[in-house]
Amino acid sequence: MKRYKKFLVIPAAIVIAVSVLSGFTSPDADKIAMNLIKERTKILQKSFYGQMSLQEAERRLTHIQTYPLLRQDIQSIRAWETGELDIVRRMNIAEFEEQMNYLNYRTYTAVIYWDMTGLSNNYTIKGTYHVVLKRENGRYRISVFEPIGEE
């Protein structure tokens, strides 16, 4: 019986060590997440303002997003008329904190300042967002990008 304990204890210790240590490798994932958010913003803005075709926007979104966000964004770009939205001049991700890292999912809270240009003036919006990345086929993709609060 003692010989069999070794076969259970050693693999269990390895699994626990890998599980604990995998949570400490987030800086690369954090950078990937922030870059995906910025890329999403560029794609949506170019699509909304006619600088990119609907087909090209959908193709590019499928590389950086997954469901349910992918479906929501495709529905949005199909529904909006060109030029109906204010222009994002600059986005600043001021805070980006990982909340959870479980299996193929990473969740974050992000605080983003959006410098916007409207019809009559420039303005800044501060928003807090819930962001979920899903790892599919070895790549992270944005699965959720939802506002939590706006100032």
C-alpha positions in Angstrom: 0.0 0.0 0.0 2.9 2.4 0.8 4.2 2.1 -2.8 0.9 3.2 -4.2 0.8 6.3 -2.0 3.9 7.6 -3.9 2.0 7.3 -7.2 -0.8 9.4 -5.8 1.2 12.0 -3.7 3.8 12.9 -6.3 1.3 13.6 -9.2 -1.0 15.5 -6.8 1.9 17.7 -5.6 2.8 18.4 -9.2 -0.8 19.4 -10.1 -1.0 21.7 -7.1 2.3 23.4 -7.8 1.4 24.0 -11.5 -2.0 25.3 -10.5 -0.6 27.7 -7.9 2.3 28.9 -10.1 0.3 29.4 -13.2 -1.5 32.3 -11.6 1.8 34.2 -11.2 2.6 34.3 -15.0 0.0 37.0 -15.8 2.1 40.0 -17.1 2.2 38.6 -20.6 -1.5 37.8 -20.5 -2.1 41.3 -19.1 -0.3 42.9 -22.1 -2.1 40.7 -24.5 -5.5 41.6 -23.0 -4.7 45.4 -23.2 -3.5 45.0 -26.8 -6.7 43.1 -27.7 -8.9 45.8 -26.2 -7.0 48.5 -28.2 -7.2 46.5 -31.4 -11.0 45.9 -30.9 -11.4 49.7 -30.5 -9.5 50.4 -33.7 -11.5 47.8 -35.7 -14.9 49.0 -34.4 -14.1 52.6 -35.0 -12.8 52.1 -38.5 -15.8 50.0 -39.3 -18.3 52.6 -37.9 -16.7 55.3 -39.9 -16.5 53.5 -43.2 -12.7 53.2 -43.2 -13.0 49.4 -43.2 -15.5 47.1 -44.9 -18.0 45.2 -42.8 -16.5 41.9 -44.1 -12.9 43.0 -43.2 -14.1 44.1 -39.7 -15.8 40.8 -39.1 -12.8 38.9 -40.3 -10.4 40.8 -38.0 -12.8 40.6 -35.0 -12.8 36.8 -35.4 -9.0 36.8 -34.8 -9.2 38.7 -31.5 -12.6 37.8 -30.1 -14.8 34.9 -29.2 -18.5 34.4 -28.2 -20.5 36.1 -26.8 -18.7 39.4 -27.5 -18.0 38.5 -31.1 -21.7 38.1 -31.8 -22.5 41.4 -30.0 -19.9 43.4 -31.9 -20.9 42.0 -35.3 -24.5 42.8 -34.6 -23.5 46.3 -33.6 -21.4 47.1 -36.7 -24.2 45.7 -39.0 -26.8 47.9 -37.2 -25.0 51.3 -37.0 -25.0 53.8 -39.7 -21.6 55.1 -40.7 -20.5 58.1 -38.6 -23.2 57.9 -35.9 -20.8 57.5 -33.0 -18.3 60.0 -31.5 -14.7 59.4 -32.4 -12.2 57.9 -29.9 -9.2 60.2 -30.2 -7.2 58.3 -27.5 -7.8 55.6 -24.9 -5.7 55.3 -21.8 -6.0 52.0 -19.8 -5.2 53.5 -16.4 -5.8 50.4 -14.3 -5.8 46.8 -15.3 -6.2 44.2 -12.5 -6.5 40.5 -12.9 -9.4 39.1 -10.8 -9.3 35.5 -11.6 -7.3 32.9 -13.6 -9.1 29.6 -13.9 -8.6 27.0 -16.6 -8.8 28.7 -20.0 -10.3 32.0 -18.6 -8.8 35.1 -17.2 -11.0 37.9 -15.8 -9.9 41.5 -15.3 -11.2 44.8 -14.1 -10.1 47.7 -16.3 -10.4 51.4 -15.8 -10.2 53.2 -19.2 -10.2 56.9 -20.0 -11.6 57.6 -23.4 -10.7 61.0 -25.0 -13.6 61.6 -27.4 -14.5 64.0 -30.2 -18.2 64.8 -30.5 -20.2 67.0 -32.9 -19.7 70.1 -30.8 -16.8 69.4 -28.4 -14.0 67.2 -27.1 -14.6 65.3 -23.8 -13.2 62.5 -21.7 -15.2 59.6 -20.2 -13.9 57.3 -17.5 -15.3 53.8 -17.6 -14.7 50.7 -15.5 -15.1 47.4 -17.4 -15.3 43.7 -16.7 -13.0 41.9 -19.2 -12.8 38.2 -19.8 -10.2 36.5 -21.9 -10.7 32.9 -23.2 -7.8 30.8 -24.4 -8.7 28.9 -27.5 -6.3 27.0 -29.7 -3.3 28.4 -27.7 -4.4 32.0 -28.2 -6.2 34.5 -26.0 -9.4 36.1 -27.3 -11.7 38.6 -25.7 -14.9 36.9 -24.6 -16.5 39.7 -22.5 -16.1 43.5 -22.4 -18.9 44.9 -20.3 -19.1 48.3 -18.6 -19.4 48.2 -14.8 -19.5 51.9 -14.3 -19.0 55.2 -16.1 -18.2 58.7 -14.9 
